[in-house]
Amino acid sequence: MIFTVIMTYLRPLDEVNLHLDTHKAWLANNVKAGRVILAGPQGDGRGGLVLAACADLNELNAMMNQDSFIHHGVASYEAYSCKPALASLDFAHKWAAEAKFI
């Protein structure tokens, strides 16, 4: 199952940034584990977006609860699931060209 996770900051950005390094490490670990497909900040600076691959909502929630942003209460999240029916072969190169691939 693929999940679009919308994260919303609940605290001022200076408080959020206190947990940024551990949040980035959590993201990198989950990318390497195959659970996070891509992630990045929202364009308006009010949170972030994570595209995740998890077996079900329970696995996603367990993963999200390990994020320092969630654990320390500086962000909340909403998750939307789908079973992909179509996908572009050019996804990584065309729409995530500036992403750091790990």
Secondary structure, 3 states (H helix, E strand, C coil): CEEEEEEEECCCHHHHHCCHHHHHHHHHHHHHCCCEEEEEECCCCCEEEEEEECCCHHHHHHHHCCCHHHHCCCEEEEEEEECCCCCCCCHHHHHCCCCCCC
